[in-house]
Amino acid sequence: MGERWVVAVLVRAGDLVRVRGRWRRVRAARDELFPMGGPAVVLTFTQGAPWRVHAAEVVAVRRGATVIDSPSDWLLSPENSGSGPIAEMECTTCLDSSGPLDELDGLTGWCLAHARHVGHTGFRRTVTDFHRAARCDRVRGNLATDVPP
Ligand SMILES: [Zn+2]
């Protein structure tokens, strides 16, 4: 999760791509040929001019990040430093609950035991996960440390 370096041909709509030091949201990616030959990718953004790059050029991408304020200011990303997502199963008949668990086996086991012992067969799963907003400056700082030598 977070910043990755990928070849331009793998960039998809919705990705954030770093262009000349600024993160820009990709609206569409289209394959093309350079006038002199060779594969190219044309990226159009939610704002600003399109960018044509060689299909094999490596670009910095943030995938799954959501811009909340201005694209150049803040990014929202899943929080990776704490626990992973936590889920809870609730019986839709009697509202009995598994309590919060962070593993799928425990949730499945609770539901099957409840069905076996009580006979209720409908369940509602609620998943809780965490996100963190960060300024792009800090994101760029992290990105710099992720660059392979
Ligand atoms: Zn029940």
Backbone and ligand atoms as CSV (ligand in chain L), in Angstrom:
chain,resi,resn,atom,element,x,y,z
A,1,MET,N,N,0.857,-1.190,0.000
A,1,MET,CA,C,0.000,0.000,0.000
A,1,MET,C,C,0.883,1.226,0.000
A,2,GLY,N,N,0.403,2.288,-0.602
A,2,GLY,CA,C,1.144,3.525,-0.596
A,2,GLY,C,C,1.904,3.721,-1.885
A,3,GLU,N,N,3.074,4.354,-1.765
A,3,GLU,CA,C,3.808,4.727,-2.964
A,3,GLU,C,C,4.451,3.506,-3.594
A,4,ARG,N,N,4.416,3.466,-4.912
A,4,ARG,CA,C,5.101,2.393,-5.625
A,4,ARG,C,C,5.703,2.982,-6.890
A,5,TRP,N,N,6.700,2.281,-7.376
A,5,TRP,CA,C,7.268,2.659,-8.663
A,5,TRP,C,C,6.810,1.629,-9.673
A,6,VAL,N,N,6.125,2.073,-10.696
A,6,VAL,CA,C,5.623,1.137,-11.710
A,6,VAL,C,C,5.939,1.700,-13.087
A,7,VAL,N,N,5.985,0.815,-14.084
A,7,VAL,CA,C,6.152,1.298,-15.449
A,7,VAL,C,C,4.855,1.972,-15.877
A,8,ALA,N,N,4.992,2.987,-16.716
A,8,ALA,CA,C,3.857,3.856,-17.042
A,8,ALA,C,C,2.681,3.083,-17.631
A,9,VAL,N,N,2.976,1.983,-18.331
A,9,VAL,CA,C,1.897,1.249,-18.996
A,9,VAL,C,C,0.942,0.621,-17.982
A,10,LEU,N,N,1.366,0.508,-16.713
A,10,LEU,CA,C,0.512,-0.085,-15.683
A,10,LEU,C,C,-0.315,0.945,-14.922
A,11,VAL,N,N,-0.128,2.220,-15.229
A,11,VAL,CA,C,-0.902,3.257,-14.541
A,11,VAL,C,C,-2.368,3.167,-14.957
A,12,ARG,N,N,-3.255,3.311,-13.975
A,12,ARG,CA,C,-4.690,3.197,-14.240
A,12,ARG,C,C,-5.412,4.477,-13.838
A,13,ALA,N,N,-6.616,4.632,-14.378
A,13,ALA,CA,C,-7.464,5.747,-13.962
A,13,ALA,C,C,-7.675,5.673,-12.454
A,14,GLY,N,N,-7.601,6.817,-11.794
A,14,GLY,CA,C,-7.778,6.871,-10.349
A,14,GLY,C,C,-6.467,6.897,-9.591
A,15,ASP,N,N,-5.371,6.461,-10.221
A,15,ASP,CA,C,-4.067,6.519,-9.569
A,15,ASP,C,C,-3.626,7.958,-9.366
A,16,LEU,N,N,-2.783,8.158,-8.352
A,16,LEU,CA,C,-2.071,9.420,-8.227
A,16,LEU,C,C,-0.674,9.198,-8.786
A,17,VAL,N,N,-0.250,10.077,-9.678
A,17,VAL,CA,C,1.064,9.953,-10.301
A,17,VAL,C,C,1.843,11.232,-10.024
A,18,ARG,N,N,3.139,11.076,-9.713
A,18,ARG,CA,C,3.958,12.252,-9.452
A,18,ARG,C,C,4.541,12.762,-10.762
A,19,VAL,N,N,4.175,13.973,-11.108
A,19,VAL,CA,C,4.642,14.603,-12.333
A,19,VAL,C,C,5.388,15.870,-11.948
A,20,ARG,N,N,6.669,15.905,-12.216
A,20,ARG,CA,C,7.507,17.060,-11.900
A,20,ARG,C,C,7.280,17.532,-10.462
A,21,GLY,N,N,7.293,16.575,-9.531
A,21,GLY,CA,C,7.226,16.921,-8.111
A,21,GLY,C,C,5.836,17.121,-7.559
A,22,ARG,N,N,4.794,17.021,-8.397
A,22,ARG,CA,C,3.420,17.212,-7.898
A,22,ARG,C,C,2.605,15.944,-8.132
A,23,TRP,N,N,1.757,15.619,-7.146
A,23,TRP,CA,C,0.873,14.461,-7.304
A,23,TRP,C,C,-0.359,14.886,-8.083
A,24,ARG,N,N,-0.671,14.117,-9.117
A,24,ARG,CA,C,-1.832,14.438,-9.933
A,24,ARG,C,C,-2.677,13.186,-10.133
A,25,ARG,N,N,-4.001,13.382,-10.104
A,25,ARG,CA,C,-4.949,12.277,-10.213
A,25,ARG,C,C,-5.173,11.926,-11.671
A,26,VAL,N,N,-4.989,10.658,-12.023
A,26,VAL,CA,C,-5.165,10.207,-13.408
A,26,VAL,C,C,-6.644,10.012,-13.709
A,27,ARG,N,N,-7.112,10.684,-14.763
A,27,ARG,CA,C,-8.497,10.480,-15.186
A,27,ARG,C,C,-8.576,9.348,-16.205
A,28,ALA,N,N,-7.582,9.244,-17.079
A,28,ALA,CA,C,-7.576,8.169,-18.075
A,28,ALA,C,C,-6.146,7.907,-18.518
A,29,ALA,N,N,-5.863,6.664,-18.886
A,29,ALA,CA,C,-4.566,6.276,-19.440
A,29,ALA,C,C,-4.822,5.600,-20.776
A,30,ARG,N,N,-4.085,6.051,-21.790
A,30,ARG,CA,C,-4.358,5.554,-23.147
A,30,ARG,C,C,-3.043,5.160,-23.794
A,31,ASP,N,N,-3.031,4.004,-24.443
A,31,ASP,CA,C,-1.829,3.558,-25.161
A,31,ASP,C,C,-1.729,4.283,-26.496
A,32,GLU,N,N,-0.499,4.570,-26.880
A,32,GLU,CA,C,-0.275,5.323,-28.107
A,32,GLU,C,C,1.096,4.943,-28.647
A,33,LEU,N,N,1.393,5.366,-29.868
A,33,LEU,CA,C,2.746,5.199,-30.399
A,33,LEU,C,C,3.376,6.574,-30.554
A,34,PHE,N,N,4.652,6.682,-30.177
A,34,PHE,CA,C,5.372,7.927,-30.452
A,34,PHE,C,C,5.440,8.122,-31.967
A,35,PRO,N,N,5.445,9.376,-32.435
A,35,PRO,CA,C,5.534,9.623,-33.885
A,35,PRO,C,C,6.727,8.910,-34.520
A,36,MET,N,N,7.831,8.786,-33.768
A,36,MET,CA,C,9.016,8.116,-34.290
A,36,MET,C,C,8.972,6.610,-33.997
A,37,GLY,N,N,7.865,6.117,-33.494
A,37,GLY,CA,C,7.752,4.705,-33.151
A,37,GLY,C,C,8.031,4.479,-31.676
A,38,GLY,N,N,7.639,3.324,-31.190
A,38,GLY,CA,C,7.829,2.999,-29.785
A,38,GLY,C,C,6.563,3.239,-29.001
A,39,PRO,N,N,6.314,2.397,-28.000
A,39,PRO,CA,C,5.063,2.489,-27.245
A,39,PRO,C,C,5.076,3.665,-26.273
A,40,ALA,N,N,3.971,4.360,-26.203
A,40,ALA,CA,C,3.824,5.481,-25.281
A,40,ALA,C,C,2.508,5.327,-24.525
A,41,VAL,N,N,2.429,6.034,-23.410
A,41,VAL,CA,C,1.184,6.110,-22.654
A,41,VAL,C,C,0.855,7.584,-22.482
A,42,VAL,N,N,-0.377,7.945,-22.781
A,42,VAL,CA,C,-0.820,9.315,-22.564
A,42,VAL,C,C,-1.725,9.326,-21.337
A,43,LEU,N,N,-1.283,10.055,-20.306
A,43,LEU,CA,C,-2.064,10.173,-19.078
A,43,LEU,C,C,-2.782,11.505,-19.093
A,44,THR,N,N,-4.101,11.484,-18.899
A,44,THR,CA,C,-4.826,12.732,-18.701
A,44,THR,C,C,-5.220,12.804,-17.229
A,45,PHE,N,N,-5.244,14.012,-16.699
A,45,PHE,CA,C,-5.440,14.215,-15.276
A,45,PHE,C,C,-6.732,14.972,-15.012
A,46,THR,N,N,-7.143,14.940,-13.754
A,46,THR,CA,C,-8.351,15.667,-13.390
A,46,THR,C,C,-8.140,17.166,-13.562
A,47,GLN,N,N,-6.892,17.600,-13.499
A,47,GLN,CA,C,-6.594,18.979,-13.881
A,47,GLN,C,C,-5.179,19.043,-14.429
A,48,GLY,N,N,-4.930,20.036,-15.266
A,48,GLY,CA,C,-3.609,20.201,-15.847
A,48,GLY,C,C,-3.485,19.507,-17.196
A,49,ALA,N,N,-2.342,19.706,-17.832
A,49,ALA,CA,C,-2.116,19.210,-19.177
A,49,ALA,C,C,-1.854,17.709,-19.172
A,50,PRO,N,N,-2.205,17.016,-20.268
A,50,PRO,CA,C,-1.877,15.589,-20.382
A,50,PRO,C,C,-0.360,15.373,-20.391
A,51,TRP,N,N,0.061,14.147,-20.119
A,51,TRP,CA,C,1.473,13.820,-20.037
A,51,TRP,C,C,1.705,12.575,-20.872
A,52,ARG,N,N,2.594,12.657,-21.865
A,52,ARG,CA,C,2.921,11.487,-22.672
A,52,ARG,C,C,4.284,10.975,-22.245
A,53,VAL,N,N,4.335,9.713,-21.860
A,53,VAL,CA,C,5.593,9.107,-21.420
A,53,VAL,C,C,5.792,7.785,-22.149
A,54,HIS,N,N,7.057,7.366,-22.207
A,54,HIS,CA,C,7.351,6.043,-22.768
A,54,HIS,C,C,6.688,4.988,-21.889
A,55,ALA,N,N,6.125,3.961,-22.525
A,55,ALA,CA,C,5.373,2.941,-21.786
A,55,ALA,C,C,6.229,2.245,-20.736
A,56,ALA,N,N,7.549,2.203,-20.956
A,56,ALA,CA,C,8.429,1.490,-20.027
A,56,ALA,C,C,9.047,2.426,-18.989
A,57,GLU,N,N,8.740,3.716,-19.054
A,57,GLU,CA,C,9.291,4.645,-18.072
A,57,GLU,C,C,8.704,4.346,-16.689
A,58,VAL,N,N,9.564,4.395,-15.681
A,58,VAL,CA,C,9.118,4.103,-14.319
A,58,VAL,C,C,8.636,5.402,-13.678
A,59,VAL,N,N,7.406,5.364,-13.152
A,59,VAL,CA,C,6.819,6.558,-12.534
A,59,VAL,C,C,6.379,6.233,-11.112
A,60,ALA,N,N,6.322,7.272,-10.276
A,60,ALA,CA,C,5.876,7.115,-8.884
A,60,ALA,C,C,4.361,7.165,-8.848
A,61,VAL,N,N,3.758,6.160,-8.207
A,61,VAL,CA,C,2.297,6.044,-8.175
A,61,VAL,C,C,1.837,5.817,-6.745
A,62,ARG,N,N,0.771,6.489,-6.387
A,62,ARG,CA,C,0.034,6.156,-5.156
A,62,ARG,C,C,-1.312,5.605,-5.579
A,63,ARG,N,N,-1.581,4.373,-5.167
A,63,ARG,CA,C,-2.824,3.715,-5.569
A,63,ARG,C,C,-3.664,3.490,-4.320
A,64,GLY,N,N,-4.980,3.767,-4.438
A,64,GLY,CA,C,-5.842,3.561,-3.282
A,64,GLY,C,C,-5.873,4.755,-2.352
A,65,ALA,N,N,-5.098,5.777,-2.671
A,65,ALA,CA,C,-5.120,6.985,-1.858
A,65,ALA,C,C,-6.246,7.890,-2.349
A,66,THR,N,N,-6.816,8.631,-1.469
A,66,THR,CA,C,-7.934,9.493,-1.822
A,66,THR,C,C,-7.592,10.942,-1.504
A,67,VAL,N,N,-7.773,11.797,-2.472
A,67,VAL,CA,C,-7.552,13.211,-2.223
A,67,VAL,C,C,-8.765,13.784,-1.526
A,68,ILE,N,N,-8.587,14.470,-0.428
A,68,ILE,CA,C,-9.743,15.052,0.236
A,68,ILE,C,C,-9.799,16.566,0.091
A,69,ASP,N,N,-8.726,17.244,0.129
A,69,ASP,CA,C,-8.828,18.700,0.116
A,69,ASP,C,C,-8.406,19.190,-1.257
A,70,SER,N,N,-7.243,19.668,-1.386
A,70,SER,CA,C,-6.715,20.036,-2.678
A,70,SER,C,C,-5.701,18.956,-3.045
A,71,PRO,N,N,-5.621,18.560,-4.323
A,71,PRO,CA,C,-4.751,17.453,-4.703
A,71,PRO,C,C,-3.301,17.669,-4.295
A,72,SER,N,N,-2.889,18.919,-4.157
A,72,SER,CA,C,-1.484,19.160,-3.833
A,72,SER,C,C,-1.271,19.308,-2.328
A,73,ASP,N,N,-2.326,19.180,-1.517
A,73,ASP,CA,C,-2.187,19.420,-0.094
A,73,ASP,C,C,-2.210,18.161,0.765
A,74,TRP,N,N,-3.295,17.439,0.734
A,74,TRP,CA,C,-3.511,16.341,1.668
A,74,TRP,C,C,-3.909,15.066,0.938
A,75,LEU,N,N,-3.457,13.927,1.479
A,75,LEU,CA,C,-3.854,12.617,0.971
A,75,LEU,C,C,-4.411,11.802,2.126
A,76,LEU,N,N,-5.394,10.952,1.825
A,76,LEU,CA,C,-5.930,10.043,2.827
A,76,LEU,C,C,-5.557,8.620,2.416
A,77,SER,N,N,-4.938,7.873,3.332
A,77,SER,CA,C,-4.495,6.513,3.026
A,77,SER,C,C,-4.861,5.589,4.171
A,78,PRO,N,N,-4.995,4.287,3.870
A,78,PRO,CA,C,-5.221,3.332,4.948
A,78,PRO,C,C,-4.074,3.380,5.961
A,79,GLU,N,N,-4.422,3.281,7.241
A,79,GLU,CA,C,-3.431,3.305,8.310
A,79,GLU,C,C,-2.787,1.929,8.412
A,80,ASN,N,N,-1.484,1.865,8.256
A,80,ASN,CA,C,-0.795,0.571,8.284
A,80,ASN,C,C,-0.031,0.324,9.569
A,81,SER,N,N,0.096,1.335,10.423
A,81,SER,CA,C,0.999,1.187,11.563
A,81,SER,C,C,0.332,0.442,12.719
A,82,GLY,N,N,-1.004,0.498,12.830
A,82,GLY,CA,C,-1.667,-0.174,13.947
A,82,GLY,C,C,-2.113,-1.573,13.569
A,83,SER,N,N,-3.225,-2.010,14.153
A,83,SER,CA,C,-3.764,-3.321,13.800
A,83,SER,C,C,-4.374,-3.243,12.410
A,84,GLY,N,N,-4.621,-4.385,11.794
A,84,GLY,CA,C,-5.313,-4.427,10.519
A,84,GLY,C,C,-6.795,-4.195,10.742
A,85,PRO,N,N,-7.595,-4.412,9.710
A,85,PRO,CA,C,-9.038,-4.259,9.864
A,85,PRO,C,C,-9.578,-5.200,10.943
A,86,ILE,N,N,-10.605,-4.752,11.648
A,86,ILE,CA,C,-11.254,-5.550,12.687
A,86,ILE,C,C,-12.692,-5.776,12.237
A,87,ALA,N,N,-13.166,-7.004,12.367
A,87,ALA,CA,C,-14.522,-7.319,11.936
A,87,ALA,C,C,-15.317,-7.915,13.087
A,88,GLU,N,N,-16.635,-7.766,12.976
A,88,GLU,CA,C,-17.524,-8.299,13.991
A,88,GLU,C,C,-18.728,-8.898,13.274
A,89,MET,N,N,-19.159,-10.076,13.706
A,89,MET,CA,C,-20.346,-10.716,13.153
A,89,MET,C,C,-21.486,-10.579,14.149
A,90,GLU,N,N,-22.671,-10.272,13.597
A,90,GLU,CA,C,-23.846,-10.133,14.439
A,90,GLU,C,C,-24.960,-10.996,13.855
A,91,CYS,N,N,-25.626,-11.737,14.693
A,91,CYS,CA,C,-26.764,-12.539,14.254
A,91,CYS,C,C,-27.929,-11.597,13.942
A,92,THR,N,N,-28.515,-11.727,12.749
A,92,THR,CA,C,-29.605,-10.815,12.376
A,92,THR,C,C,-30.921,-11.214,13.039
A,93,THR,N,N,-30.951,-12.374,13.689
A,93,THR,CA,C,-32.176,-12.812,14.362
A,93,THR,C,C,-32.200,-12.347,15.812
A,94,CYS,N,N,-31.119,-12.638,16.576
A,94,CYS,CA,C,-31.130,-12.334,18.006
A,94,CYS,C,C,-30.134,-11.241,18.376
A,95,LEU,N,N,-29.373,-10.730,17.408
A,95,LEU,CA,C,-28.399,-9.647,17.610
A,95,LEU,C,C,-27.240,-10.041,18.514
A,96,ASP,N,N,-27.087,-11.321,18.804
A,96,ASP,CA,C,-25.892,-11.785,19.505
A,96,ASP,C,C,-24.680,-11.498,18.609
A,97,SER,N,N,-23.519,-11.268,19.231
A,97,SER,CA,C,-22.360,-10.810,18.463
A,97,SER,C,C,-21.118,-11.613,18.794
A,98,SER,N,N,-20.258,-11.737,17.782
A,98,SER,CA,C,-18.976,-12.418,17.985
A,98,SER,C,C,-18.016,-11.560,18.798
A,99,GLY,N,N,-18.295,-10.262,18.897
A,99,GLY,CA,C,-17.298,-9.337,19.433
A,99,GLY,C,C,-16.257,-9.077,18.360
A,100,PRO,N,N,-15.471,-7.993,18.499
A,100,PRO,CA,C,-14.489,-7.656,17.462
A,100,PRO,C,C,-13.362,-8.670,17.388
A,101,LEU,N,N,-13.056,-9.108,16.161
A,101,LEU,CA,C,-11.986,-10.082,15.929
A,101,LEU,C,C,-11.175,-9.625,14.729
A,102,ASP,N,N,-9.905,-9.980,14.692
A,102,ASP,CA,C,-9.083,-9.570,13.550
A,102,ASP,C,C,-8.713,-10.753,12.668
A,103,GLU,N,N,-9.394,-11.901,12.849
A,103,GLU,CA,C,-9.094,-13.020,11.955
A,103,GLU,C,C,-10.374,-13.668,11.444
A,104,LEU,N,N,-10.330,-14.036,10.172
A,104,LEU,CA,C,-11.505,-14.579,9.496
A,104,LEU,C,C,-11.945,-15.901,10.113
A,105,ASP,N,N,-10.986,-16.749,10.515
A,105,ASP,CA,C,-11.333,-18.065,11.066
A,105,ASP,C,C,-12.217,-17.925,12.291
A,106,GLY,N,N,-11.897,-16.958,13.151
A,106,GLY,CA,C,-12.682,-16.768,14.365
A,106,GLY,C,C,-14.109,-16.354,14.046
A,107,LEU,N,N,-14.277,-15.496,13.045
A,107,LEU,CA,C,-15.613,-15.031,12.655
A,107,LEU,C,C,-16.434,-16.180,12.095
A,108,THR,N,N,-15.803,-16.943,11.207
A,108,THR,CA,C,-16.500,-18.080,10.605
A,108,THR,C,C,-16.895,-19.087,11.679
A,109,GLY,N,N,-15.971,-19.366,12.561
A,109,GLY,CA,C,-16.221,-20.333,13.625
A,109,GLY,C,C,-17.365,-19.896,14.533
A,110,TRP,N,N,-17.404,-18.594,14.856
A,110,TRP,CA,C,-18.473,-18.103,15.728
A,110,TRP,C,C,-19.831,-18.275,15.044
A,111,CYS,N,N,-19.916,-17.920,13.762
A,111,CYS,CA,C,-21.193,-18.018,13.035
A,111,CYS,C,C,-21.658,-19.469,12.946
A,112,LEU,N,N,-20.732,-20.358,12.613
A,112,LEU,CA,C,-21.125,-21.766,12.457
A,112,LEU,C,C,-21.543,-22.356,13.792
A,113,ALA,N,N,-20.861,-21.976,14.874
A,113,ALA,CA,C,-21.231,-22.469,16.200
A,113,ALA,C,C,-22.604,-21.934,16.587
A,114,HIS,N,N,-22.858,-20.647,16.261
A,114,HIS,CA,C,-24.153,-20.042,16.581
A,114,HIS,C,C,-25.277,-20.751,15.812
A,115,ALA,N,N,-25.021,-21.019,14.534
A,115,ALA,CA,C,-26.030,-21.720,13.720
A,115,ALA,C,C,-26.276,-23.127,14.271
A,116,ARG,N,N,-25.190,-23.788,14.654
A,116,ARG,CA,C,-25.291,-25.173,15.126
A,116,ARG,C,C,-26.073,-25.238,16.440
A,117,HIS,N,N,-25.785,-24.300,17.367
A,117,HIS,CA,C,-26.357,-24.391,18.709
A,117,HIS,C,C,-27.702,-23.694,18.833
A,118,VAL,N,N,-27.898,-22.576,18.093
A,118,VAL,CA,C,-29.117,-21.777,18.256
A,118,VAL,C,C,-30.055,-21.929,17.060
A,119,GLY,N,N,-29.496,-22.274,15.900
A,119,GLY,CA,C,-30.319,-22.469,14.722
A,119,GLY,C,C,-30.528,-21.219,13.884
A,120,HIS,N,N,-29.906,-20.079,14.288
A,120,HIS,CA,C,-30.020,-18.852,13.491
A,120,HIS,C,C,-28.995,-18.896,12.361
A,121,THR,N,N,-29.410,-18.442,11.168
A,121,THR,CA,C,-28.528,-18.627,10.013
A,121,THR,C,C,-28.151,-17.324,9.299
A,122,GLY,N,N,-28.695,-16.177,9.741
A,122,GLY,CA,C,-28.369,-14.911,9.078
A,122,GLY,C,C,-27.404,-14.096,9.915
A,123,PHE,N,N,-26.374,-13.519,9.269
A,123,PHE,CA,C,-25.363,-12.757,10.004
A,123,PHE,C,C,-25.006,-11.478,9.268
A,124,ARG,N,N,-24.675,-10.456,10.036
A,124,ARG,CA,C,-24.230,-9.185,9.477
A,124,ARG,C,C,-22.777,-8.972,9.896
A,125,ARG,N,N,-21.911,-8.698,8.925
A,125,ARG,CA,C,-20.513,-8.424,9.238
A,125,ARG,C,C,-20.267,-6.921,9.191
A,126,THR,N,N,-19.634,-6.397,10.229
A,126,THR,CA,C,-19.232,-4.989,10.268
A,126,THR,C,C,-17.715,-4.936,10.349
A,127,VAL,N,N,-17.098,-4.243,9.384
A,127,VAL,CA,C,-15.645,-4.143,9.348
A,127,VAL,C,C,-15.232,-2.729,9.725
A,128,THR,N,N,-14.269,-2.621,10.601
A,128,THR,CA,C,-13.724,-1.328,10.990
A,128,THR,C,C,-12.261,-1.273,10.572
A,129,ASP,N,N,-11.911,-0.246,9.822
A,129,ASP,CA,C,-10.482,-0.037,9.558
A,129,ASP,C,C,-10.173,1.447,9.677
A,130,PHE,N,N,-8.913,1.772,9.654
A,130,PHE,CA,C,-8.476,3.110,10.016
A,130,PHE,C,C,-7.724,3.764,8.873
A,131,HIS,N,N,-7.866,5.063,8.791
A,131,HIS,CA,C,-7.197,5.829,7.749
A,131,HIS,C,C,-6.479,7.009,8.372
A,132,ARG,N,N,-5.492,7.513,7.649
A,132,ARG,CA,C,-4.759,8.662,8.150
A,132,ARG,C,C,-4.529,9.658,7.017
A,133,ALA,N,N,-4.733,10.917,7.336
A,133,ALA,CA,C,-4.455,11.977,6.367
A,133,ALA,C,C,-3.023,12.464,6.569
A,134,ALA,N,N,-2.358,12.769,5.473
A,134,ALA,CA,C,-0.990,13.272,5.562
A,134,ALA,C,C,-0.778,14.347,4.509
A,135,ARG,N,N,0.039,15.303,4.845
A,135,ARG,CA,C,0.372,16.331,3.862
A,135,ARG,C,C,1.232,15.726,2.767
A,136,CYS,N,N,1.094,16.212,1.559
A,136,CYS,CA,C,1.863,15.665,0.447
A,136,CYS,C,C,3.357,15.811,0.661
A,137,ASP,N,N,3.782,16.852,1.364
A,137,ASP,CA,C,5.215,17.035,1.605
A,137,ASP,C,C,5.785,15.821,2.311
A,138,ARG,N,N,5.022,15.342,3.350
A,138,ARG,CA,C,5.487,14.191,4.095
A,138,ARG,C,C,5.440,12.935,3.217
A,139,VAL,N,N,4.417,12.862,2.379
A,139,VAL,CA,C,4.317,11.726,1.471
A,139,VAL,C,C,5.527,11.701,0.556
A,140,ARG,N,N,5.884,12.859,0.046
A,140,ARG,CA,C,7.060,12.907,-0.835
A,140,ARG,C,C,8.313,12.478,-0.090
A,141,GLY,N,N,8.400,12.887,1.173
A,141,GLY,CA,C,9.557,12.486,1.968
A,141,GLY,C,C,9.642,10.979,2.084
A,142,ASN,N,N,8.486,10.339,2.376
A,142,ASN,CA,C,8.476,8.884,2.456
A,142,ASN,C,C,8.863,8.270,1.118
A,143,LEU,N,N,8.331,8.867,0.057
A,143,LEU,CA,C,8.593,8.332,-1.267
A,143,LEU,C,C,10.090,8.316,-1.543
A,144,ALA,N,N,10.752,9.391,-1.173
A,144,ALA,CA,C,12.188,9.480,-1.455
A,144,ALA,C,C,12.938,8.324,-0.794
A,145,THR,N,N,12.498,7.930,0.419
A,145,THR,CA,C,13.207,6.865,1.113
A,145,THR,C,C,12.869,5.498,0.525
A,146,ASP,N,N,11.775,5.440,-0.260
A,146,ASP,CA,C,11.374,4.155,-0.844
A,146,ASP,C,C,12.056,3.898,-2.180
A,147,VAL,N,N,12.747,4.877,-2.700
A,147,VAL,CA,C,13.355,4.727,-4.014
A,147,VAL,C,C,14.496,3.723,-3.939
A,148,PRO,N,N,14.452,2.699,-4.773
A,148,PRO,CA,C,15.577,1.745,-4.753
A,148,PRO,C,C,16.854,2.435,-5.198
A,149,PRO,N,N,18.001,2.022,-4.655
A,149,PRO,CA,C,19.263,2.685,-4.979
A,149,PRO,C,C,19.629,2.506,-6.456
L,1,ZN,ZN,ZN,-28.905,-15.623,16.891
